[in-house]
């Protein structure tokens, strides 16, 4: 099965080349790498353009900043693999664990697999207690409305059969796409699995972007997509 790795990028000049090299070497040969630069104002785009000669890549360069959700939706539109997996352009998630995440799909057991930071696998940087509490609340609220028992709705590592993700209409441009994906796939009776992953969290001084405001918005989106189409 072919893997489409979707990588949204916004101002990640310190890490984007490392991530792209790691994805190339992720021990899964049948893949394409889709990079969406979200109108970066640093040197991210120049670094990304160095990979243009590599035929494994596809590129989208937004003409203005549109948000992570927009980038994911754009990547899905041009993906032609059997499975998509989302990979952030920072170093919080390790591309060497892609195979671990997609294995339940390869085995024919799952339609959707989330890489959970709270399943007790590998190493995890201990950072930002209140982010963990917020994630716990958001995840469990989402579980209430989907009847799932996920431990990490907000994870970056979401592996999904392409046919399943293209069967739903995604709308969100920002971080609200995380609960939107979960709720809409659950409504479509997809088979969900989770696997534990490593997590190398970073601080705001290192470029972390998601804030408590995004957490409040996530609660709104859970209600929106649980009760409305």
C-alpha positions as CSV (number, residue, x, y, z in Angstrom):
1,X,0.0,0.0,0.0
2,X,1.3,3.4,-0.9
3,X,1.8,6.0,1.8
4,X,1.2,9.7,1.4
5,X,3.0,11.7,4.1
6,X,1.3,15.2,4.4
7,X,3.6,17.8,6.0
8,X,2.2,21.3,6.7
9,X,5.0,23.8,7.3
10,X,4.9,27.3,8.7
11,X,8.1,29.0,9.8
12,X,10.1,25.8,10.6
13,X,13.5,26.7,9.1
14,X,15.3,25.1,12.1
15,X,13.7,21.7,11.6
16,X,12.2,21.3,8.2
17,X,15.2,19.9,6.4
18,X,15.8,17.4,9.3
19,X,12.2,16.3,9.1
20,X,12.2,15.8,5.3
21,X,15.4,13.8,5.5
22,X,13.9,11.6,8.3
23,X,10.7,11.0,6.3
24,X,12.7,10.0,3.2
25,X,14.5,7.5,5.4
26,X,11.5,6.2,7.4
27,X,12.0,2.6,6.2
28,X,8.8,2.6,4.1
29,X,9.7,2.6,0.4
30,X,6.4,3.0,-1.4
31,X,5.5,6.6,-0.5
32,X,5.1,10.1,-1.6
33,X,5.9,13.2,0.5
34,X,3.5,16.2,0.2
35,X,4.9,19.4,1.6
36,X,2.6,22.4,2.0
37,X,4.3,25.6,2.9
38,X,1.8,28.0,4.6
39,X,3.4,31.2,3.4
40,X,6.4,31.0,5.7
41,X,8.2,34.3,6.4
42,X,11.5,32.7,7.4
43,X,13.7,30.5,5.2
44,X,11.5,27.4,5.2
45,X,10.4,27.8,1.6
46,X,14.0,28.1,0.4
47,X,14.9,25.0,2.2
48,X,11.9,23.1,0.9
49,X,12.7,24.1,-2.7
50,X,16.0,22.3,-2.4
51,X,14.1,19.0,-2.6
52,X,12.3,19.9,-5.9
53,X,14.4,17.5,-7.9
54,X,13.4,14.6,-5.8
55,X,10.5,12.9,-7.6
56,X,9.1,11.4,-4.4
57,X,7.9,15.0,-3.4
58,X,4.9,17.1,-4.2
59,X,4.7,20.7,-3.2
60,X,2.1,23.3,-2.5
61,X,3.1,26.9,-1.7
62,X,0.3,28.9,-0.3
63,X,0.0,32.5,-1.4
64,X,-1.0,33.6,2.1
65,X,-1.1,32.0,5.5
66,X,-4.2,29.7,5.6
67,X,-3.8,27.5,8.7
68,X,-2.9,23.9,9.4
69,X,-6.4,22.6,8.5
70,X,-6.3,24.2,5.1
71,X,-2.8,22.7,4.4
72,X,-4.0,19.2,5.4
73,X,-7.1,19.5,3.2
74,X,-4.9,20.7,0.3
75,X,-2.5,17.8,0.8
76,X,-5.4,15.3,0.8
77,X,-6.7,16.6,-2.5
78,X,-3.5,15.8,-4.3
79,X,-2.6,12.6,-2.5
80,X,-2.7,9.4,-4.4
81,X,-1.5,6.9,-1.8
82,X,-3.7,4.2,-0.2
83,X,-2.9,5.7,3.3
84,X,-2.3,9.2,4.4
85,X,-0.4,10.2,7.5
86,X,0.1,13.7,8.9
87,X,3.6,14.7,10.0
88,X,4.3,18.1,11.6
89,X,7.3,19.9,10.3
90,X,8.9,20.2,13.8
91,X,10.8,17.5,15.7
92,X,8.0,16.6,18.2
93,X,7.1,13.4,16.3
94,X,9.6,10.9,14.9
95,X,9.0,9.8,11.3
96,X,10.8,6.5,12.0
97,X,7.5,5.5,13.8
98,X,5.3,5.9,10.7
99,X,5.4,2.2,10.1
100,X,4.4,1.5,13.7
101,X,1.4,3.8,13.3
102,X,0.1,2.5,9.9
103,X,0.7,-1.2,10.8
104,X,-2.9,-1.9,11.9
105,X,-4.1,-0.6,8.5
106,X,-1.6,-2.7,6.7
107,X,-2.8,-5.7,8.7
108,X,-6.4,-5.0,7.5
109,X,-7.7,-4.3,11.1
110,X,-8.1,-0.5,11.0
111,X,-9.3,2.3,8.8
112,X,-7.9,5.0,11.1
113,X,-4.9,4.8,13.5
114,X,-3.9,7.6,15.9
115,X,-0.4,7.7,17.4
116,X,-1.0,8.4,21.1
117,X,1.5,10.2,23.2
118,X,-0.2,8.7,26.3
119,X,-0.1,5.0,25.6
120,X,3.2,4.4,27.3
121,X,5.5,3.6,24.4
122,X,9.0,5.1,23.9
123,X,10.2,8.3,25.4
124,X,8.2,11.4,26.1
125,X,9.4,14.8,27.2
126,X,7.6,16.0,30.3
127,X,6.4,19.5,29.6
128,X,3.3,21.8,30.0
129,X,1.1,20.1,32.6
130,X,-1.9,22.3,31.7
131,X,-1.6,21.3,28.0
132,X,-2.0,17.7,29.2
133,X,-5.1,18.5,31.2
134,X,-6.6,20.4,28.3
135,X,-5.9,17.5,26.0
136,X,-7.5,15.1,28.5
137,X,-10.6,17.2,28.6
138,X,-10.9,17.7,24.9
139,X,-10.2,14.0,24.2
140,X,-12.8,12.8,26.7
141,X,-15.4,15.3,25.5
142,X,-14.8,14.0,22.0
143,X,-15.1,10.4,23.2
144,X,-18.5,11.2,24.8
145,X,-20.0,12.2,21.5
146,X,-18.2,9.6,19.3
147,X,-18.4,6.6,21.7
148,X,-14.7,6.0,21.2
149,X,-12.1,5.5,23.9
150,X,-9.2,7.5,22.4
151,X,-6.5,8.8,24.6
152,X,-5.1,11.5,22.3
153,X,-7.4,13.3,19.9
154,X,-5.0,16.2,19.4
155,X,-2.1,14.0,18.2
156,X,-0.3,14.9,15.0
157,X,0.1,11.3,13.9
158,X,-3.2,10.5,12.3
159,X,-3.0,7.7,9.7
160,X,-6.1,7.2,7.6
161,X,-7.1,5.2,4.5
162,X,-7.3,7.7,1.7
163,X,-10.7,6.4,0.6
164,X,-12.1,7.1,4.1
165,X,-10.8,10.6,4.4
166,X,-11.9,11.5,0.9
167,X,-15.4,10.2,1.8
168,X,-15.9,13.1,4.2
169,X,-16.0,16.8,3.6
170,X,-13.5,18.7,5.8
171,X,-14.0,22.4,6.3
172,X,-11.7,23.8,9.0
173,X,-8.6,25.8,8.2
174,X,-7.0,25.9,11.6
175,X,-6.4,23.5,14.4
176,X,-10.1,22.8,14.6
177,X,-9.5,20.2,11.9
178,X,-8.3,17.7,14.6
179,X,-11.7,17.1,16.3
180,X,-13.5,17.6,13.0
181,X,-11.6,14.6,11.4
182,X,-12.3,12.4,14.4
183,X,-16.0,13.1,14.7
184,X,-16.7,12.8,11.0
185,X,-14.7,9.6,10.6
186,X,-16.5,8.2,13.7
187,X,-19.9,9.1,12.2
188,X,-18.9,7.1,9.1
189,X,-18.3,4.1,11.2
190,X,-14.6,3.8,10.6
191,X,-12.5,1.4,12.6
192,X,-10.3,3.3,15.0
193,X,-7.1,2.0,16.6
194,X,-4.4,3.7,18.7
195,X,-0.7,2.9,19.1
196,X,1.8,4.4,21.5
197,X,4.4,6.8,20.1
198,X,7.3,8.8,21.4
199,X,6.9,12.5,21.9
200,X,9.6,15.2,21.9
201,X,7.6,18.2,22.9
202,X,9.0,21.7,22.5
203,X,8.5,25.0,24.3
204,X,7.1,28.2,22.9
205,X,10.6,29.6,22.8
206,X,11.5,26.7,20.5
207,X,8.6,27.5,18.1
208,X,5.5,25.8,19.6
209,X,2.4,27.4,18.1
210,X,-0.8,25.9,19.6
211,X,-2.2,27.8,22.6
212,X,-5.0,27.6,25.2
213,X,-7.2,29.6,22.8
214,X,-7.0,26.7,20.3
215,X,-8.1,24.4,23.2
216,X,-11.2,26.5,23.8
217,X,-11.9,26.5,20.0
218,X,-11.6,22.7,19.9
219,X,-14.5,22.4,22.4
220,X,-16.6,24.6,20.2
221,X,-15.8,22.4,17.2
222,X,-16.6,19.2,19.0
223,X,-20.1,20.5,19.7
224,X,-20.4,21.9,16.1
225,X,-19.5,18.7,14.4
226,X,-21.3,16.4,16.8
227,X,-24.6,18.0,16.4
228,X,-24.4,19.6,12.9
229,X,-23.0,18.4,9.5
